[in-house]
Amino acid sequence: MSQKKESRAYGAFANVIILTNVAVHAKRDLGTIKLFGSENVRMFTSGVDAIDHLTDNQVDLILCDSSLDDMTGIKFAQIVRKNMSGRPLPIIMVTLENRKDHVLDSIAAGCIGYVLRPYSLDTFERYLILTTQLDNYPEIEEMELQEARDMVERGDFDEAIEAFEELISYQDEAQKYYDMGCQFMLQCKYGKAIVAFKKAVKINDLFAEAYKGLADAYKGKGDMEAYKLFLRKAADIHAQFDRLEATKALFIEILKHDAETPNPFNTLGVNLRKQGDYPGALHAYRRALELTPSDENIYFNMAKAFYFMEKVEEASKNVIMALKMNPQFREADKLYQRIHGKPWTPVIGKPASVRSAPGDGRESAKDVDP
């Protein structure tokens, strides 16, 4: 490994960031990237410090570990993707973590490569080549999306609906790529898996925009039920990819026409809880509270997730919060009794919090996690 690799693909990586809080990993990554001709390499253990550096400096490639001093590698990738959308930055996750959900979360966060430690030089080289080949979006589908949007602007609603529905029909293709990625993961073919998962994520990004376009087209035709339906579908996809601002904007728009619409992050949390993904469910519920902070149902759902995780103290805090908001919340009282062995009693002398009135953005009880 003493000789530099010769390849025209690596000239694009003159300025590199290595981000890890494990010294031996930093040393290994530094030695490797320098073999590919990268001379200007900065090393960080803090995600915040790395983001500050990105603000004022040219960076061509980021090698990011899953463990940092102040956040996870996935969180760092999410922040970069959200705040630097005008400057697409290739991020390769280089980690000991080989769980499938971590790979998927990394790709959804914007990473374009996933290198499992310990890696060989040939493996690392393949990922650098892959980085130069991946596009940000499937160009043909993106052009079709813009054409459909233009139809809505012109008032050609029926044609626009047909075009958006064709784009949504690609959903089966996304599932195909997702399944393909899972098979590659089982075979430990991480390079092929990353390409398959990336394609699936790109197509799913397209769905959210296509559903939003369908909603606008049906609104133009005066079909408000279809308008609300497809806005909810777009919001659900954004929630799945943890896009708070995009989800919030759609949720607020839906509330103008349907005050009882479910909070998409709460719905996501319920689904994840049913799948046994309690940490994922809790993250979704916390997001849900950013949209509807006075909803007792979300606190109850959080309490239930903590209870299944055997975190009784956290479960108790959240179920009490739900009961303070709604003293007649029977399901919450049952959970309280399961935890404490007695019914919940409001504190004497302190009036119970007033329940949110219908129409203020509180989701309906149908979204209580059963």
C-alpha positions as CSV (number, residue, x, y, z in Angstrom):
1,M,0.0,0.0,0.0
2,S,3.0,2.3,-0.3
3,Q,2.4,3.3,-3.9
4,K,-0.3,5.7,-5.0
5,K,-3.1,4.4,-7.1
6,E,-3.3,5.8,-10.6
7,S,-6.8,6.6,-11.9
8,R,-8.4,9.6,-13.7
9,A,-11.5,9.2,-11.4
10,Y,-9.7,10.4,-8.3
11,G,-8.8,13.9,-9.4
12,A,-12.2,15.0,-8.2
13,F,-11.3,14.3,-4.6
14,A,-8.6,16.9,-3.9
15,N,-10.3,18.2,-0.7
16,V,-11.4,15.5,1.7
17,I,-12.9,15.4,5.2
18,I,-12.5,12.4,7.5
19,L,-15.0,12.3,10.2
20,T,-14.7,9.9,13.1
21,N,-14.1,9.9,16.9
22,V,-12.0,6.6,16.8
23,A,-8.3,7.4,16.4
24,V,-7.4,4.1,14.8
25,H,-10.1,4.6,12.2
26,A,-8.9,8.1,11.4
27,K,-5.4,6.9,10.9
28,R,-6.5,4.1,8.6
29,D,-8.8,6.3,6.5
30,L,-6.1,9.0,6.2
31,G,-3.5,6.6,5.0
32,T,-5.9,5.1,2.5
33,I,-7.2,8.3,0.9
34,K,-3.8,9.7,0.5
35,L,-2.9,6.7,-1.7
36,F,-5.5,8.0,-4.1
37,G,-3.8,11.4,-4.5
38,S,-5.8,13.4,-1.9
39,E,-3.4,15.9,-0.3
40,N,-5.7,18.3,1.4
41,V,-7.3,16.1,4.0
42,R,-9.0,17.5,7.2
43,M,-9.9,15.4,10.1
44,F,-12.8,16.0,12.6
45,T,-14.3,14.2,15.6
46,S,-17.2,16.6,15.9
47,G,-20.0,16.9,13.4
48,V,-20.6,20.5,14.3
49,D,-17.0,21.4,13.6
50,A,-17.1,19.6,10.3
51,I,-20.3,21.5,9.3
52,D,-18.6,24.8,10.2
53,H,-15.7,23.8,7.9
54,L,-18.1,22.9,5.1
55,T,-19.7,26.4,5.2
56,D,-16.5,28.2,4.2
57,N,-14.4,25.6,2.4
58,Q,-14.5,23.5,-0.8
59,V,-14.9,19.8,0.0
60,D,-15.1,17.1,-2.6
61,L,-15.6,14.0,-0.5
62,I,-16.5,13.1,3.1
63,L,-15.6,9.8,4.7
64,C,-17.9,9.6,7.7
65,D,-17.9,7.1,10.5
66,S,-21.1,6.1,12.3
67,S,-19.8,7.3,15.7
68,L,-18.9,11.0,16.3
69,D,-18.4,13.0,19.5
70,D,-21.6,15.0,19.2
71,M,-23.9,13.1,16.9
72,T,-24.2,9.9,14.8
73,G,-22.9,9.8,11.3
74,I,-26.4,9.4,10.0
75,K,-27.5,12.6,11.7
76,F,-24.5,14.4,10.2
77,A,-25.5,13.3,6.7
78,Q,-29.1,14.4,7.3
79,I,-27.9,17.9,8.4
80,V,-25.6,18.2,5.4
81,R,-28.4,17.1,3.0
82,K,-30.9,19.5,4.5
83,N,-28.7,22.6,4.7
84,M,-26.4,22.2,1.7
85,S,-28.8,21.1,-1.0
86,G,-27.3,23.6,-3.4
87,R,-23.8,21.9,-2.9
88,P,-24.2,18.2,-3.4
89,L,-21.5,16.5,-1.3
90,P,-20.5,12.9,-1.7
91,I,-20.6,11.2,1.7
92,I,-19.3,7.7,2.1
93,M,-20.2,6.0,5.4
94,V,-17.2,4.0,6.6
95,T,-18.2,2.0,9.6
96,L,-18.1,-1.3,11.6
97,E,-21.9,-1.2,11.7
98,N,-23.3,-3.9,9.3
99,R,-27.0,-3.9,10.2
100,K,-29.3,-3.6,7.2
101,D,-31.4,-0.8,8.8
102,H,-28.3,1.2,9.4
103,V,-27.4,0.9,5.7
104,L,-30.9,1.9,4.6
105,D,-30.9,4.9,7.1
106,S,-27.5,6.0,5.8
107,I,-28.7,5.9,2.2
108,A,-31.9,7.7,3.1
109,A,-29.8,10.4,4.8
110,G,-27.9,11.0,1.6
111,C,-24.8,8.8,1.8
112,I,-23.8,7.5,-1.6
113,G,-21.5,4.8,-0.4
114,Y,-21.2,2.3,2.5
115,V,-17.8,0.8,3.3
116,L,-17.7,-1.9,6.0
117,R,-14.6,-2.0,8.2
118,P,-12.1,-3.5,8.0
119,Y,-11.9,-2.8,4.2
120,S,-9.4,-3.7,1.6
121,L,-7.8,-1.2,-0.8
122,D,-9.6,-2.7,-3.7
123,T,-13.0,-2.3,-2.0
124,F,-12.3,1.3,-1.1
125,E,-11.3,2.0,-4.8
126,R,-14.5,0.5,-6.1
127,Y,-16.5,2.9,-3.9
128,L,-14.5,5.9,-5.1
129,I,-15.3,4.9,-8.7
130,L,-18.9,4.4,-7.8
131,T,-19.0,7.9,-6.2
132,T,-18.1,9.4,-9.6
133,Q,-20.8,7.5,-11.4
134,L,-23.9,8.0,-9.3
135,D,-26.3,10.7,-10.5
136,N,-28.4,12.8,-8.1
137,Y,-31.7,12.0,-9.8
138,P,-32.9,9.8,-12.6
139,E,-32.9,12.3,-15.4
140,I,-35.7,11.0,-17.6
141,E,-38.1,10.7,-14.7
142,E,-37.2,14.2,-13.5
143,M,-38.0,15.6,-16.9
144,E,-41.3,13.8,-16.9
145,L,-42.1,15.2,-13.5
146,Q,-41.4,18.8,-14.6
147,E,-43.5,18.3,-17.8
148,A,-46.4,17.1,-15.6
149,R,-46.0,20.2,-13.3
150,D,-46.1,22.4,-16.4
151,M,-49.4,20.8,-17.4
152,V,-50.9,21.8,-14.1
153,E,-49.7,25.3,-14.5
154,R,-51.4,25.5,-18.0
155,G,-54.6,24.0,-16.6
156,D,-54.3,20.7,-18.5
157,F,-55.4,18.8,-15.4
158,D,-56.5,15.5,-17.1
159,E,-53.2,15.2,-19.0
160,A,-51.3,16.1,-15.8
161,I,-53.1,13.4,-13.8
162,E,-52.3,10.8,-16.5
163,A,-48.6,11.9,-16.4
164,F,-48.3,11.8,-12.6
165,E,-50.0,8.4,-12.4
166,E,-47.5,7.0,-14.9
167,L,-44.7,8.2,-12.6
168,I,-46.3,6.7,-9.6
169,S,-46.5,3.4,-11.5
170,Y,-42.7,3.2,-11.0
171,Q,-43.4,2.1,-7.4
172,D,-43.1,-1.6,-8.4
173,E,-39.6,-0.8,-9.8
174,A,-38.6,0.8,-6.5
175,Q,-39.7,-2.3,-4.7
176,K,-37.7,-4.4,-7.1
177,Y,-34.5,-2.4,-6.4
178,Y,-35.2,-2.5,-2.7
179,D,-35.6,-6.3,-2.7
180,M,-32.5,-6.6,-4.9
181,G,-30.5,-4.5,-2.4
182,C,-31.7,-6.8,0.5
183,Q,-30.5,-9.9,-1.5
184,F,-27.1,-8.2,-2.0
185,M,-26.9,-7.4,1.7
186,L,-27.5,-11.1,2.6
187,Q,-24.7,-12.0,0.2
188,C,-22.4,-9.3,1.8
189,K,-22.1,-7.6,-1.6
190,Y,-22.3,-4.1,-0.2
191,G,-21.2,-2.3,-3.3
192,K,-24.1,-3.7,-5.4
193,A,-26.5,-3.3,-2.4
194,I,-25.6,0.4,-2.2
195,V,-26.5,1.0,-5.9
196,A,-29.8,-0.9,-5.6
197,F,-30.9,0.9,-2.4
198,K,-29.8,4.3,-3.8
199,K,-32.0,3.7,-6.9
200,A,-34.9,2.7,-4.7
201,V,-34.5,5.9,-2.6
202,K,-34.3,8.1,-5.7
203,I,-37.5,6.6,-7.1
204,N,-39.3,7.0,-3.8
205,D,-38.2,10.7,-3.8
206,L,-40.0,10.9,-7.1
207,F,-43.2,9.5,-5.6
208,A,-43.6,12.3,-3.0
209,E,-43.4,14.9,-5.8
210,A,-45.7,12.9,-8.0
211,Y,-48.3,12.6,-5.3
212,K,-48.1,16.3,-4.6
213,G,-48.5,17.0,-8.3
214,L,-51.6,14.7,-8.4
215,A,-53.0,16.6,-5.5
216,D,-52.6,19.9,-7.3
217,A,-54.1,18.6,-10.5
218,Y,-57.2,17.2,-8.7
219,K,-57.6,20.5,-6.8
220,G,-57.6,22.3,-10.2
221,K,-60.4,20.0,-11.2
222,G,-62.3,20.8,-8.0
223,D,-62.0,17.3,-6.5
224,M,-61.0,18.2,-3.0
225,E,-61.3,14.6,-1.6
226,A,-58.7,13.4,-4.1
227,Y,-56.6,16.5,-3.3
228,K,-56.5,15.7,0.4
229,L,-55.9,12.0,-0.3
230,F,-52.8,12.6,-2.4
231,L,-51.4,15.3,-0.2
232,R,-51.6,12.8,2.7
233,K,-49.7,10.2,0.6
234,A,-47.0,12.8,-0.2
235,A,-46.7,13.7,3.5
236,D,-46.4,10.1,4.5
237,I,-43.5,9.6,2.1
238,H,-41.7,12.7,3.4
239,A,-42.3,11.4,7.0
240,Q,-40.7,8.0,6.1
241,F,-37.6,9.9,5.0
242,D,-37.6,12.1,8.2
243,R,-38.1,15.3,6.2
244,L,-39.7,17.5,8.9
245,E,-40.2,20.7,7.1
246,A,-41.6,19.1,3.9
247,T,-44.0,17.0,6.0
248,K,-45.0,20.0,8.1
249,A,-45.8,22.1,5.1
250,L,-48.0,19.5,3.6
251,F,-49.7,18.7,7.0
252,I,-50.6,22.3,7.5
253,E,-52.1,22.5,4.0
254,I,-54.2,19.4,4.7
255,L,-55.4,20.8,8.0
256,K,-57.0,23.7,6.2
257,H,-59.4,21.3,4.6
258,D,-59.5,18.5,7.2
259,A,-59.0,19.3,10.8
260,E,-59.0,15.6,11.8
261,T,-56.3,14.4,9.5
262,P,-53.8,12.1,11.1
263,N,-50.3,13.4,11.9
264,P,-48.1,11.6,9.4
265,F,-45.2,11.1,11.8
266,N,-47.6,9.6,14.4
267,T,-48.9,7.2,11.8
268,L,-45.3,6.3,10.9
269,G,-44.6,5.7,14.6
270,V,-47.5,3.4,15.0
271,N,-46.4,1.3,12.0
272,L,-42.9,1.1,13.2
273,R,-44.0,0.1,16.7
274,K,-46.1,-2.7,15.2
275,Q,-43.0,-3.9,13.4
276,G,-41.1,-4.0,16.7
277,D,-38.9,-1.0,15.8
278,Y,-39.3,0.8,19.1
279,P,-36.4,3.3,18.8
280,G,-37.6,4.2,15.3
281,A,-41.2,4.6,16.5
282,L,-40.0,6.9,19.3
283,H,-38.1,9.1,16.8
284,A,-41.2,9.3,14.7
285,Y,-43.4,10.2,17.7
286,R,-41.0,13.0,18.7
287,R,-41.2,14.4,15.2
288,A,-45.0,14.1,15.5
289,L,-44.9,16.3,18.6
290,E,-43.2,19.0,16.6
291,L,-46.3,19.2,14.4
292,T,-49.0,18.7,17.1
293,P,-47.4,19.3,20.6
294,S,-50.7,19.2,22.5
295,D,-51.9,15.8,21.3
296,E,-52.3,13.3,24.2
297,N,-52.4,10.4,21.7
298,I,-48.8,10.9,20.8
299,Y,-47.7,10.9,24.5
300,F,-49.7,7.7,25.0
301,N,-48.0,6.1,22.0
302,M,-44.6,7.1,23.3
303,A,-45.5,5.7,26.7
304,K,-46.5,2.4,25.1
305,A,-43.2,2.2,23.1
306,F,-41.2,2.8,26.2
307,Y,-43.2,0.2,28.1
308,F,-42.4,-2.4,25.5
309,M,-38.7,-1.4,25.7
310,E,-39.0,-2.0,29.5
311,K,-38.2,1.6,30.2
312,V,-40.9,1.9,32.8
313,E,-39.9,5.4,34.2
314,E,-40.1,7.0,30.7
315,A,-43.3,5.1,30.0
316,S,-44.8,6.5,33.3
317,K,-43.8,10.1,32.5
318,N,-45.4,10.0,29.1
319,V,-48.6,8.3,30.1
320,I,-49.1,10.8,32.9
321,M,-48.6,13.6,30.4
322,A,-51.4,12.1,28.2
323,L,-53.7,11.8,31.2
324,K,-53.1,15.4,32.3
325,M,-54.2,16.4,28.9
326,N,-57.2,14.2,28.9
327,P,-58.2,12.7,32.3
328,Q,-60.9,10.6,30.5
329,F,-58.3,8.8,28.3
330,R,-59.3,5.2,29.2
331,E,-56.5,3.4,27.3
332,A,-53.9,5.7,28.9
333,D,-55.4,5.0,32.4
334,K,-55.2,1.2,31.7
335,L,-51.5,1.6,30.9
336,Y,-50.9,3.7,34.0
337,Q,-52.6,0.9,36.1
338,R,-50.4,-1.7,34.4
339,I,-47.3,0.3,35.4
340,H,-48.3,1.5,38.9
341,G,-50.9,-1.0,40.0
342,K,-53.6,1.6,40.6
343,P,-55.8,4.0,38.7
344,W,-54.5,7.5,37.9
345,T,-55.8,10.3,40.1
346,P,-55.3,14.0,39.1
347,V,-53.4,16.1,41.6
348,I,-55.9,17.7,44.0
349,G,-56.0,21.5,43.6
350,K,-54.5,21.5,40.1
351,P,-57.1,21.6,37.3
352,A,-56.5,19.1,34.5
353,S,-55.2,20.5,31.3
354,V,-57.9,21.4,28.8
355,R,-58.1,19.0,25.8
356,S,-57.4,20.4,22.5
357,A,-60.5,21.5,20.6
358,P,-61.3,19.9,17.3
359,G,-59.8,21.8,14.4
360,D,-56.6,23.0,16.0
361,G,-54.4,20.4,14.5
362,R,-54.8,17.6,17.1
363,E,-55.1,14.3,15.3
364,S,-58.0,12.0,16.1
365,A,-58.1,9.1,18.5
366,K,-58.0,6.7,15.6
367,D,-54.2,7.1,15.6
368,V,-53.7,5.8,19.1
369,D,-51.3,2.9,18.9
370,P,-53.4,-0.2,19.5
